Amino acid sequence: MSRRSPIAWLSGAALLGGLVVVPAAPAGAATSSQGTVTVTASGAAGKALRRADVRLQAPRTAALVDGSTRLTFTVASRTVRGPEATLPLRGDLRFTRRGRTVRYASLRATVRSGAVRITGRVSGRGPRTTVLAGRPRAKALTLDRARRAVAVRATTTSLSAAAARRLRAELRLSRTPAGTLGAVTVAAGLQPVGGTTGGGTTTGTGTGGGTTTGTPTVQPATTEPPALARTANAADVVGATVVWRVRESFIRYVNTGEGTTVRDGATADPAENLPDAGVPLVYQFRFPFRAGWGDPTNGAAAVTFSGGVRFRYVQHTIDFTTADPEIELNGDNSRAIFRLTGADGTAFTGRRTVLLDLKPSAAASRTVSPDGKTVTYERIPASVPAGTGDSVFAGFYLAGQPFGWVSITYTLA
């Protein structure tokens, strides 16, 4: 992950004829690219290499619970032009076996038509050669129209013929590894430094067949979302409870590192032993009530809480705290706002930001007490927010993807 935060989008991109199209930056514009390229060695060739005692290694490697290996590379800064996105990667890729190593350095990931090709130089010297490649697959591309974001999700990848032959020779394997190595996922961002992408309009045909036009903007780092305006018929909230269940895959990911801790009165629910995790982990958190208001005539409400949850995976440079949640219930515009504070180089400064979009209409249930004063929503679906250029979870999940749920009960005066 980047030292800045797990933020990773191709902002200003459009999908045109199955290609990743990134508008050229205006003359003299600096660009800042953050994100990740992840290789999962779970295919036939990956399993064959493990049986031959070959290990894939890279900086900031994380083991998956199913026994395969996930290698996560941080995307370095680079200007991207034309229908092909070229993403330089930090670190190197190593295949090791019994004291022998084949190392590829100066890595690059090239994305085009849903295919990802990773190239590098053997031992950092000589000509650039293809290490991993996959067949083009347009459906692997995902376009977020609102944010002009695009990612490549879980497309298959294989060792190139040259790389496979080199591994057999230099690692002294009995046979050349063949078949699919596993999958590769790209979530990478290209944003001009400043408030807008500057220069021009992005036009492309999206996955839904329509056309998107406009000049994308990036939310300034100093912007905080305005609080929901109190309505004329609102009454004070005198008590409330909230439960936030975080997306399970993210909890498992950070628990590969240091995991989660609570602070300032927030509490963690008991650990759960889910089948995919293998070990008991905490997925749900509660926060002390602070204040709020609710409107019994239209159901709008804004309830604030205190306390925080810290997420840490130091090896992947993740260390941030989500604190003082504000739950706003406002129809399709409902959301959860948290105060984000980073540590260990994670650049969050304590400002409020929209962390989750909420959809009360899809809650598991909504009940109101006979006197109309106590309202309970059970399991309101939460998702990664759209339209916020600095969503903390954007590097892992696209805007609109599920991110757990929120349950809330509040009582009016």
Buried (B, 14 or more C-beta within 10 A) or exposed (E): BBEBBBBBBBBBBBBBEBBBBBBEBEEEBEBBBBBBBBBBBBBBBBBBBBEBEBBBBBBBBBEBEEEBBBBBBBBBBBBBEEBBBBBBBEBBBBBBBEEEEBBBBBBBBBBBBBBBBBBBBBEEEEEEBBBBBBEBBEEBBBBBBEBBBBBBBEBBBBBBEEBBEBBBEBBEBEEBBEBBBBBBBBBBBBBBEEEEBBBEEBEBBBBEEEEBEEBBBBBEEEBEBEEBEBBEEBBEBBEBBBBBBBBBBBBBBBBBBBBBBBEEEBBBEEEEEBEEBEEEBBBBBBBBBBBBBBBBEEBBBBBBBBBBBBBBBBBBBBBBBBBBBBBBBBEEEBBBBBBBBBEEEBBBEEBBBBBBBBBBEEBEEBEEEEEEBBBBBBBBBBBBBBEBBBBBBBBBBBBBBEBBBBBBBBBBE
